[in-house]
């Protein structure tokens, strides 16, 4: 029930404050007295579309306030409409949107006009009218439908969850098959992991080891390197071959060293 209505700067109304008592209240007046403006103010409070032309000429904004008492308690509703078309709504001091305002108060206010009836023209109310007309059978059928609908939604969600689980299971199977095939292609042997682990340091420092080997190979095989020096020493001793058994033994050792240096150079490559 609407207990109070206060209107300021709406159309022709500068300020109006109405208090309503029990029963029916009738407002009468001449054309242009402001009856339609009061109905317009009530429409603003229940979420109707606002138009900046509703603001009283010379005013910066229209303000409409109403105090409603419903089964949920008392509500103080305020709506302000500025001359530039901006609209602000509050319910019990809390900011709300126009749609929230309509949802909160629309069902409690029914406006009858010469050419329209607000609730009858709202498709969202038609099913409720039919339910009330049919009575208990409709209420019971609607309850059964709601239960069946909820069960259907739950079953549909469960089915979708199972489908997703099956899809994920198949994906995991494909991955595991791939892993098994990869392992089979490698064909690992017993103890191979320990061998690979032992080679990891060399693999980790491969660039450094390669550069070191190249440098050592140059030291062995370059002109004037170790190989050339050993060969030159052997050639020198060979000129005195057969003169001294001890010297011949040293020459043999140089020949052996030269062969080892050659093998070492091959390995360093």
C-alpha positions in Angstrom: 0.0 0.0 0.0 1.2 3.5 -0.8 1.2 5.5 2.4 2.8 8.8 1.3 3.7 10.4 -2.0 5.8 13.6 -2.3 6.4 15.2 -5.7 8.7 18.2 -6.5 9.2 20.0 -9.8 7.3 17.5 -12.0 5.5 19.0 -15.0 3.1 21.6 -13.6 3.6 20.6 -10.0 6.0 22.7 -8.0 5.6 20.6 -4.8 2.9 18.2 -3.6 2.7 16.0 -0.5 0.0 13.4 -0.1 -0.8 11.0 2.7 -3.2 8.2 2.0 -5.4 6.5 4.5 -7.2 3.1 4.5 -9.6 2.4 1.8 -10.0 4.2 -1.5 -8.7 7.7 -2.2 -10.1 9.8 -5.0 -8.4 12.8 -6.5 -10.5 15.1 -8.6 -9.8 18.4 -10.3 -10.1 20.3 -13.5 -8.1 19.6 -16.6 -4.5 20.7 -16.1 -4.8 20.5 -12.3 -2.0 17.9 -12.2 -3.9 14.6 -11.8 -2.0 13.0 -14.7 1.3 14.3 -13.4 0.6 12.5 -10.0 0.0 9.3 -11.9 3.2 10.0 -13.8 5.0 10.4 -10.5 3.7 7.1 -9.3 4.9 5.4 -12.6 8.4 6.8 -12.0 8.4 5.1 -8.6 7.6 1.7 -10.1 10.3 1.9 -12.8 8.6 3.5 -15.7 10.7 5.1 -18.5 11.7 8.7 -17.6 11.7 11.6 -19.9 13.5 14.9 -19.2 10.5 16.8 -20.5 8.8 15.8 -17.3 11.1 18.2 -15.3 9.3 21.4 -14.4 10.3 24.4 -16.6 13.1 26.3 -14.9 14.0 23.5 -12.5 17.2 21.4 -12.6 15.6 18.2 -11.6 12.4 16.3 -10.6 12.2 14.4 -7.4 9.6 11.9 -6.5 9.4 10.0 -3.1 7.0 7.4 -1.9 6.6 5.3 1.2 5.2 1.8 0.6 4.1 -0.8 3.1 4.1 -4.4 1.8 4.2 -7.8 3.3 8.0 -7.5 3.2 7.9 -4.3 5.4 8.2 -0.6 4.7 10.1 0.8 1.8 11.1 4.4 1.2 11.6 4.9 -2.6 13.1 8.0 -4.2 13.7 8.8 -7.8 15.4 11.9 -9.2 15.3 12.9 -12.8 17.6 15.7 -14.0 16.9 18.1 -16.9 19.7 16.4 -18.9 17.9 13.1 -18.7 19.9 11.3 -16.0 17.9 9.2 -13.6 18.9 8.0 -10.1 16.9 5.6 -7.9 17.2 4.6 -4.3 15.3 2.2 -2.1 15.8 2.7 1.6 18.8 4.8 0.9 20.5 2.2 -1.3 21.2 2.9 -5.0 19.3 0.6 -7.4 18.9 0.4 -11.1 15.5 1.2 -12.8 15.0 -2.4 -13.6 15.6 -3.4 -10.0 13.2 -0.7 -8.9 10.5 -2.1 -11.3 11.2 -5.6 -10.0 10.9 -4.6 -6.4 7.7 -2.4 -6.6 6.1 -3.2 -9.9 4.1 -6.3 -8.6 2.6 -4.2 -5.8 1.3 -1.3 -7.9 -1.4 -1.9 -10.6 -2.1 1.2 -12.8 -5.4 1.4 -14.7 -5.8 4.0 -17.5 -8.3 4.8 -20.1 -6.6 2.7 -22.7 -4.3 0.4 -20.9 -3.9 -1.9 -17.9 -0.3 -2.2 -16.9 -0.3 -5.8 -15.5 -2.5 -7.2 -18.2 -0.1 -5.9 -20.9 2.9 -7.6 -19.1 3.5 -11.1 -20.6 5.4 -12.1 -17.5 2.1 -11.8 -15.5 -0.1 -13.9 -17.9 1.0 -17.3 -16.6 0.3 -16.2 -13.0 -3.3 -15.1 -14.0 -4.0 -18.4 -15.6 -2.6 -20.3 -12.5 -4.8 -18.3 -10.1 -7.9 -18.9 -12.3 -7.3 -22.6 -12.5 -6.5 -22.9 -8.8 -5.0 -25.8 -7.0 -4.6 -28.1 -10.0 -2.4 -25.5 -11.7 -0.4 -24.9 -8.6 0.2 -28.6 -8.2 1.1 -29.1 -11.9 3.4 -26.1 -11.8 5.2 -27.5 -8.7 5.5 -30.9 -10.4 6.8 -29.2 -13.6 9.4 -27.3 -11.5 10.6 -30.5 -9.8 10.8 -32.3 -13.2 12.6 -29.3 -14.7 15.1 -29.2 -11.9 15.7 -33.0 -12.2 16.1 -32.6 -16.0 18.7 -29.8 -15.6 20.6 -31.8 -13.0 20.6 -34.9 -15.2 21.7 -32.8 -18.2 24.5 -31.3 -16.2 25.5 -34.8 -14.9 25.5 -36.1 -18.5 27.7 -33.2 -19.7 30.1 -33.8 -16.8 30.3 -37.5 -17.7 30.9 -36.6 -21.4 33.7 -34.3 -20.3 35.2 -37.0 -18.1 35.1 -39.5 -21.0 36.7 -37.0 -23.3 39.5 -36.3 -20.8 39.9 -40.1 -20.2 40.3 -40.7 -24.0 42.8 -37.8 -24.2 44.8 -39.4 -21.3 44.8 -42.8 -23.1 46.1 -41.2 -26.3 48.9 -39.5 -24.4 49.9 -42.7 -22.5 49.9 -44.6 -25.8 52.2 -42.0 -27.2 54.5 -42.2 -24.2 54.6 -46.0 -24.4 55.4 -45.8 -28.1 58.2 -43.3 -27.5 59.7 -45.5 -24.8 59.5 -48.5 -27.1 61.2 -46.6 -29.9 64.1 -45.8 -27.6 64.4 -49.4 -26.4 66.2 -48.7 -23.2 68.6 -51.3 -21.8 69.3 -52.4 -18.2 71.5 -49.9 -16.5 71.3 -47.4 -19.4 70.0 -44.7 -17.2 73.1 -44.8 -15.1 75.3 -44.7 -18.2 73.4 -41.6 -19.5 73.7 -40.0 -16.1 77.5 -40.5 -16.2 77.6 -38.8 -19.6 75.6 -35.8 -18.5 78.5 -33.7 -17.3 80.2 -34.1 -20.7 77.0 -33.2 -22.5 76.5 -30.2 -20.3 80.0 -28.8 -21.1 80.1 -30.0 -24.7 81.1 -26.6 -26.2 83.9 -26.1 -23.7 85.3 -29.7 -24.2 85.2 -29.3 -27.9 87.1 -26.1 -27.8 89.7 -27.6 -25.5 90.2 -30.7 -27.7 90.6 -28.5 -30.8 93.3 -26.4 -29.0 95.1 -29.6 -27.9 95.0 -31.0 -31.4 96.5 -27.8 -32.8 99.3 -28.1 -30.2 100.0 -31.7 -31.4 99.6 -31.3 -35.2 100.5 -27.7 -36.0 103.9 -26.9 -37.6 106.5 -27.1 -34.8 104.0 -28.8 -32.5 104.6 -31.8 -30.3 104.3 -34.4 -33.2 106.8 -32.5 -35.3 109.2 -32.2 -32.3 109.1 -35.9 -31.5 109.6 -36.8 -35.2 112.6 -34.5 -35.4 114.1 -36.0 -32.3 113.6 -39.5 -33.7 115.2 -38.6 -37.0 118.2 -37.1 -35.1 118.7 -40.3 -33.1 118.4 -42.5 -36.2 121.6 -41.0 -37.6 123.5 -42.8 -34.8 121.6 -46.0 -35.1 123.7 -49.1 -34.3 126.4 -47.2 -32.5 125.0 -47.5 -29.0 122.3 -50.0 -27.8 121.1 -47.6 -25.1 120.7 -44.8 -27.7 118.9 -47.3 -30.0 116.5 -48.0 -27.1 115.7 -44.3 -26.8 115.1 -44.0 -30.5 112.6 -46.9 -30.3 110.8 -45.2 -27.4 110.5 -42.0 -29.5 109.0 -44.0 -32.3 106.5 -45.5 -29.9 105.7 -42.0 -28.6 105.2 -40.7 -32.1 102.7 -43.4 -32.8 100.8 -42.7 -29.5 100.7 -39.0 -30.4 99.2 -39.9 -33.8 96.5 -42.0 -32.1 95.9 -39.2 -29.6 95.4 -36.7 -32.4 92.8 -39.0 -34.1 90.9 -39.3 -30.8 91.0 -35.6 -30.2 89.2 -35.1 -33.5 
